[in-house]
Amino acid sequence: MTQHITEAELRQILETLSSLFDKIQVVDGDFEENICALDGSFRIYSHPLLLKTPVGSRQIKLGFTLQSPLIDGLQEALYRDDLTGVYNRRYLNDLRFLKKGEDIPRRMGMILMDLRRFKKINDTLGHIAGDEILMQVAAKLDACLVGEEAVIRFGGDEFVVLEPGCSEKHIQQRMEQFRQAVEQIAPADFGYAWTDTFRGDQHLLLQLIDIADRRMYAEKATMED
């Protein structure tokens, strides 16, 4: 289905749909439709829904995710860390959703790092100085990115770099390159994880984080001995 609508009409559609959210239920099935707005085109991913009414239930086609100049701006704000400007943890949690319609590579690497003794920096120099260091570290990581790599502020002083489509040897090399960049600002500890069976599922993503986290803390323990 293709039609032309204004952004004002789009907002009205969304407001109408939001009033129905407590009356609808997702059912099995999947389909995709397209709408072209006047300022550009965007896709709608939608699902069949069950609408409950006083006289019974009826299956309808509602519930969609928009990709448009307007929606892209909202999505960009939603998945960016306020302090550093890199992606936030929500981006990592929603990775499979964000990649819908794209080929997710089976090989996926992940680099996890955190700053060494960062709490001491906050305690001695103050949180403003700590925030400045975080921003500088994020900028260093972001400047090192190539290809499809993405940097995410995982929480506090921890950052994740996603390495899609890479070999395990490549991710080890990239980890050392990121280390050299970050340690121009402050000392840091690193760990990595890699798989060749990635499908974007959250369970495997959590497993990768756990493996990288254990390697990172093993390095941290060695450095603190």
C-alpha positions as CSV (number, residue, x, y, z in Angstrom):
1,M,0.0,0.0,0.0
2,T,1.4,3.4,-1.0
3,Q,-0.1,6.8,-0.3
4,H,1.0,10.4,0.5
5,I,0.5,12.0,3.8
6,T,1.8,15.0,5.7
7,E,3.7,14.9,8.9
8,A,0.7,16.5,10.7
9,E,-1.5,13.6,9.4
10,L,1.1,11.1,10.5
11,R,1.1,12.5,14.1
12,Q,-2.7,12.3,14.1
13,I,-2.5,8.7,13.1
14,L,-0.1,7.9,15.9
15,E,-2.2,9.7,18.5
16,T,-5.3,7.7,17.4
17,L,-3.4,4.4,17.5
18,S,-2.0,5.2,21.0
19,S,-5.5,5.5,22.3
20,L,-6.2,1.9,21.2
21,F,-3.1,0.3,22.8
22,D,-5.0,-0.9,25.9
23,K,-7.6,-2.6,23.6
24,I,-5.4,-4.5,21.2
25,Q,-3.5,-7.8,21.3
26,V,-0.7,-9.0,19.0
27,V,-1.5,-12.2,17.2
28,D,0.6,-14.6,15.0
29,G,1.6,-13.3,11.6
30,D,3.8,-10.6,10.0
31,F,3.5,-8.3,7.1
32,E,5.1,-5.1,5.8
33,E,3.6,-2.0,4.2
34,N,5.1,1.2,2.9
35,I,4.0,4.8,3.2
36,C,5.6,7.7,1.3
37,A,5.6,11.0,3.2
38,L,5.9,14.2,1.3
39,D,9.4,14.8,2.6
40,G,10.7,11.3,2.0
41,S,9.7,7.7,2.2
42,F,9.8,5.4,5.1
43,R,8.8,1.8,5.9
44,I,6.2,0.5,8.3
45,Y,6.8,-2.9,9.9
46,S,3.4,-4.1,11.1
47,H,1.7,-7.1,12.7
48,P,-1.8,-8.4,12.7
49,L,-3.6,-7.3,16.0
50,L,-6.8,-8.4,17.7
51,L,-9.0,-5.5,18.5
52,K,-11.4,-6.1,21.4
53,T,-14.8,-4.3,21.1
54,P,-18.0,-4.3,23.1
55,V,-19.6,-6.6,20.5
56,G,-16.7,-9.0,20.1
57,S,-13.1,-9.2,18.6
58,R,-11.9,-8.4,15.2
59,Q,-8.4,-8.9,13.6
60,I,-7.0,-5.8,12.2
61,K,-3.6,-4.7,10.9
62,L,-2.0,-2.2,13.3
63,G,1.0,-1.7,15.4
64,F,4.0,-0.5,13.5
65,T,7.5,0.9,13.7
66,L,8.2,3.9,11.5
67,Q,11.4,4.9,9.8
68,S,11.2,8.4,8.4
69,P,13.1,11.7,8.8
70,L,10.9,12.5,11.8
71,I,11.1,9.1,13.4
72,D,14.8,8.7,12.6
73,G,15.5,11.9,14.7
74,L,13.5,10.5,17.6
75,Q,15.2,7.2,17.3
76,E,18.6,8.8,17.2
77,A,17.9,10.7,20.4
78,L,16.5,7.6,22.1
79,Y,19.6,5.5,21.4
80,R,22.3,8.1,22.2
81,D,24.0,8.6,25.6
82,D,23.3,12.1,26.9
83,L,26.8,12.7,28.3
84,T,29.1,11.2,25.6
85,G,27.0,11.2,22.4
86,V,27.8,7.5,21.6
87,Y,25.2,4.8,21.6
88,N,23.6,3.9,25.0
89,R,22.8,0.5,26.5
90,R,19.2,0.7,25.1
91,Y,20.8,0.4,21.6
92,L,22.5,-2.8,22.6
93,N,19.3,-4.2,24.2
94,D,17.3,-3.4,21.0
95,L,20.0,-4.5,18.5
96,R,17.8,-7.2,16.9
97,F,14.9,-4.8,16.6
98,L,17.1,-2.1,15.1
99,K,18.6,-4.5,12.5
100,K,15.2,-5.9,11.4
101,G,15.1,-6.2,7.6
102,E,19.0,-6.3,7.5
103,D,21.3,-9.3,7.3
104,I,22.8,-9.8,10.7
105,P,26.3,-11.3,10.4
106,R,26.9,-14.7,12.0
107,R,30.3,-13.6,13.1
108,M,30.1,-11.0,15.9
109,G,32.8,-9.7,18.2
110,M,32.5,-7.5,21.3
111,I,35.1,-5.5,23.1
112,L,34.4,-4.4,26.7
113,M,36.5,-1.9,28.6
114,D,36.3,0.1,31.7
115,L,38.6,2.8,33.2
116,R,40.9,1.7,36.0
117,R,40.2,3.2,39.4
118,F,37.7,5.6,37.9
119,K,35.9,5.9,41.3
120,K,39.1,7.4,42.7
121,I,39.1,10.0,39.9
122,N,35.5,11.0,40.9
123,D,36.3,11.0,44.6
124,T,39.5,13.1,44.3
125,L,38.9,15.4,41.2
126,G,35.1,15.5,41.3
127,H,32.3,14.3,39.1
128,I,32.7,17.1,36.5
129,A,36.3,16.1,35.9
130,G,35.1,12.5,35.7
131,D,32.5,13.4,33.2
132,E,35.1,15.2,31.1
133,I,37.3,12.1,31.1
134,L,34.4,9.9,30.0
135,M,33.6,12.3,27.1
136,Q,37.2,12.2,26.0
137,V,37.4,8.4,26.1
138,A,34.1,8.1,24.2
139,A,35.5,10.6,21.6
140,K,38.7,8.5,21.3
141,L,36.8,5.3,20.8
142,D,34.4,6.9,18.3
143,A,37.3,8.3,16.3
144,C,38.8,4.8,16.0
145,L,35.7,3.2,14.5
146,V,35.8,1.8,11.0
147,G,33.2,0.1,8.9
148,E,30.2,-1.3,10.8
149,E,31.8,-0.9,14.2
150,A,29.7,0.8,16.9
151,V,30.7,2.1,20.4
152,I,28.2,2.0,23.2
153,R,28.4,3.4,26.7
154,F,27.4,0.3,28.7
155,G,27.2,2.0,32.0
156,G,29.3,4.2,34.3
157,D,32.8,4.0,33.0
158,E,32.2,0.9,30.9
159,F,32.1,1.0,27.1
160,V,31.4,-1.7,24.5
161,V,32.5,-1.8,20.9
162,L,30.6,-4.1,18.6
163,E,32.6,-5.7,15.8
164,P,30.2,-7.3,13.3
165,G,31.6,-9.7,10.6
166,C,35.1,-10.0,12.1
167,S,37.4,-12.9,12.8
168,E,38.6,-13.6,16.4
169,K,42.1,-12.6,15.4
170,H,40.8,-9.3,14.0
171,I,39.0,-8.4,17.2
172,Q,42.1,-9.1,19.3
173,Q,44.0,-6.7,17.1
174,R,41.3,-4.1,17.3
175,M,41.2,-4.4,21.0
176,E,44.8,-3.4,21.3
177,Q,44.3,-0.5,18.9
178,F,41.4,0.8,21.1
179,R,43.6,0.3,24.2
180,Q,46.3,2.5,22.7
181,A,43.8,5.2,21.9
182,V,42.0,5.2,25.3
183,E,45.2,5.0,27.4
184,Q,46.2,8.4,25.9
185,I,43.5,9.6,28.3
186,A,43.4,7.2,31.2
187,P,44.5,3.6,32.0
188,A,41.8,1.0,31.2
189,D,41.2,-2.7,31.3
190,F,39.8,-4.7,28.3
191,G,38.2,-8.0,27.5
192,Y,36.6,-9.4,24.4
193,A,34.2,-12.1,23.2
194,W,33.6,-13.6,19.7
195,T,31.1,-16.0,18.1
196,D,30.4,-17.3,14.6
197,T,26.8,-18.3,15.4
198,F,25.3,-14.9,16.1
199,R,21.7,-14.3,15.1
200,G,20.9,-11.1,17.0
201,D,19.2,-12.9,19.9
202,Q,19.5,-11.2,23.3
203,H,20.5,-14.5,25.1
204,L,23.7,-14.9,23.0
205,L,24.4,-11.1,23.3
206,L,24.3,-11.5,27.1
207,Q,26.6,-14.5,26.9
208,L,29.1,-12.4,24.9
209,I,29.0,-9.6,27.5
210,D,29.6,-12.1,30.2
211,I,32.6,-13.7,28.5
212,A,34.1,-10.2,27.7
213,D,33.4,-9.1,31.3
214,R,35.2,-12.1,32.8
215,R,38.2,-11.5,30.6
216,M,38.3,-7.8,31.4
217,Y,38.2,-8.5,35.2
218,A,40.9,-11.1,34.9
219,E,43.1,-8.5,33.3
220,K,42.1,-6.0,36.0
221,A,43.1,-8.5,38.7
222,T,46.5,-9.0,37.1
223,M,47.2,-5.3,36.8
224,E,46.2,-4.7,40.5
225,D,48.4,-7.5,41.9
